[in-house]
Amino acid sequence: MVNSPASRNGTRAALAALLLAATGTLAAAGPITLKPGMTGVPDLGAIRCATYNAMYPNGPNGLRQATLYWTEGYLYARTGLSLDEFLSGRPDGADWTFESLTDHVLAFCEAHAEDRVRAAVDDLWTRLQQE
């Protein structure tokens, strides 16, 4: 097989036509729609608690973990400490678990559907500082 400029140009043209046909087919299929609050990678702190409450039972796997990661990032921004470091300095630090931290966010959101998830983490922060 000869690898001449003409054959390379022909290959490129065929590839471009194939890509154009594929993207035209995808565009004709219509836009992809996601559940409310799930556009791209949501900033958990920015979504409304009502959306979080709706996502929680049927949401993506790992939503509890994502909530804990967001909470940990928030606490790190406030204190400069990891969640483990922060809790180890608290008298009740051992009482806080993965489940109790995320349960607090979930309970707050269930009680305050119009607030944003950040308000739930703010409430958790206030509680952690008071104890």
C-alpha positions in Angstrom: 0.0 0.0 0.0 1.4 3.4 -1.0 1.2 6.1 1.6 1.1 9.0 -0.8 -0.2 12.5 0.0 -3.3 11.8 -2.1 -4.2 8.6 -0.2 -3.6 10.4 3.2 -5.9 13.2 2.0 -8.5 10.6 0.9 -8.3 8.9 4.3 -8.7 12.2 6.1 -11.7 13.1 4.0 -13.3 9.8 4.7 -12.7 10.2 8.4 -14.1 13.7 8.4 -17.2 12.5 6.5 -17.7 9.7 9.0 -17.4 12.1 12.0 -19.8 14.5 10.4 -22.3 11.8 9.8 -22.0 10.6 13.4 -22.4 14.0 15.0 -25.3 14.7 12.7 -27.0 11.6 13.9 -26.3 12.5 17.6 -27.6 16.0 17.1 -30.8 14.6 15.5 -31.4 12.4 18.6 -32.1 15.5 20.7 -30.5 16.9 23.8 -29.6 14.8 26.8 -31.7 15.7 29.8 -30.6 14.9 33.3 -32.6 15.0 36.5 -33.0 18.4 38.2 -29.8 19.3 40.1 -27.7 16.9 38.0 -26.3 19.1 35.3 -22.7 18.3 35.0 -21.0 18.0 38.3 -23.2 19.9 40.7 -21.8 22.1 43.4 -23.6 20.3 46.3 -23.5 23.5 48.4 -25.3 25.5 45.7 -28.3 23.2 45.1 -31.6 23.6 47.0 -32.3 21.2 49.8 -35.6 20.3 48.0 -33.5 19.1 45.0 -31.1 17.3 47.4 -34.0 15.6 49.1 -35.3 14.4 45.8 -31.9 13.2 44.6 -31.0 11.4 47.8 -33.1 8.3 47.7 -32.8 7.9 43.9 -29.6 9.8 43.2 -26.2 8.6 42.0 -24.3 6.1 44.0 -21.9 7.8 46.3 -24.1 10.8 47.1 -23.4 10.3 50.8 -19.7 10.2 50.1 -20.0 13.3 47.9 -21.8 15.1 50.7 -19.1 14.2 53.1 -16.4 15.3 50.7 -18.1 18.7 50.2 -18.5 19.1 53.9 -14.9 18.2 54.5 -13.8 20.8 51.9 -16.0 23.4 53.6 -14.6 22.6 57.0 -11.0 22.7 55.7 -11.6 26.1 54.2 -12.9 27.3 57.6 -10.2 25.8 59.7 -7.2 24.6 57.6 -7.7 21.2 59.1 -8.8 17.9 57.6 -12.1 16.6 59.0 -10.2 13.9 61.0 -7.8 16.5 62.4 -10.7 18.8 63.3 -12.7 16.1 65.0 -9.7 14.7 66.9 -9.4 18.1 68.6 -13.1 18.0 69.8 -14.2 16.3 73.0 -17.0 14.7 71.1 -14.9 14.0 68.0 -15.2 10.2 68.3 -19.0 10.5 68.4 -19.2 12.0 64.9 -19.1 9.4 62.2 -19.5 9.3 58.4 -23.2 8.5 58.9 -23.9 11.1 61.6 -22.3 13.9 59.7 -24.2 13.2 56.5 -27.4 12.4 58.5 -27.2 15.9 59.9 -27.1 17.4 56.4 -30.0 15.2 55.3 -32.1 16.0 58.4 -31.5 19.7 58.0 -32.5 19.6 54.3 -35.6 17.6 55.1 -36.6 20.4 57.6 -35.6 23.3 55.4 -36.4 22.5 51.8 -36.0 26.0 50.5 -32.5 26.5 51.9 -29.4 25.4 50.0 -27.2 22.4 51.1 -24.6 24.9 52.1 -27.0 26.1 54.9 -27.1 22.5 56.2 -23.3 22.4 56.3 -23.2 25.9 58.0 -25.6 24.5 60.6 -23.4 21.5 61.1 -20.4 23.8 61.5 -22.2 25.9 64.1 -23.1 22.7 66.0 -19.5 21.4 65.8 -18.3 24.6 67.3 -20.8 24.7 70.1 -20.0 21.2 71.4 
